[in-house]
């Protein structure tokens, strides 16, 4: 079966493509998630194996959307959105990250714009929510640019690099 076509996006770095994750992306995703800067902004432990990445890709969730940002066949970012069920069917959680060497170039904005477009215009999701480490000022600014607001601070939320760290709970509500 042939891959669906992908188009260059108008915003972000030159040559940036946003597309759905493919099973063949396991190696590139493993490289991405093991970068120290990428990992520091997530809940991932160090040294994720390619087998673990493949298991995650193979497990698939019908209520999830996972996209990657690609430049010259290198995965430079990813984002996932998972819709909740039942009485929270109008809500989805997101998580994302950008390659250490591509931060501050518009990759995160392009990924977030793609997911918000899908949430608002295709999936009728009213509330998007996420957590972000309180010391990740660039990410907090990015989310604010897209209408996310801090709803609270979760103290000692995760253990990272030998210390407990706080996160902000942020959400974006579509009217």
C-alpha positions, 0 to 999 in steps of 0.5 A: 500500500502506498503512503498518503501524500504529504505536503510542505507546510507554509510555516516553520523551517524550510522543507518541514513536513507534518505527517502521521507516524509510520511504523518505519519511523521507529528508529528516527523516533527512538533517536529523537526521544533519547536526545537529552533536551527532548527527554528533559521536557517529557516523562520518558526515562533515558535509554529508550530502546528501538524495541520499546518504540516499536511496541508503542507504535504497534499498540496503536490507540483508535482515540489517538493521533500521532504526528511527526515533523520531518526535514530531509527525512529526519524526524525533528519533532513529534506530537500526540493527541489522545481523546478521552472517553465517556463524559470526557469525550470532548477532551484530549490530552497532548504531549509533544517535543522537538529535536534539540537542534531544531528548537526555536525554529517554528517546528513546535508551532507547526506541530501544535497548529496541525493538532489544534486544526484536527481537534477543532475542525475534524474531531470536535474536541472542545478542551485540549489539556497538557502538563509542562514543566514549570522551568520550560519557559519556551514551551509555556510561551508556545502554548500561551501563543496558541491560547493555552492557559495555566490552570494550576501547578502540580508540585513534585509532579515528576522525578527528573535528573535526581530532583522532583520537579513541578509542572503547570496544568494548562488547557485550551478551551474552544468556545 
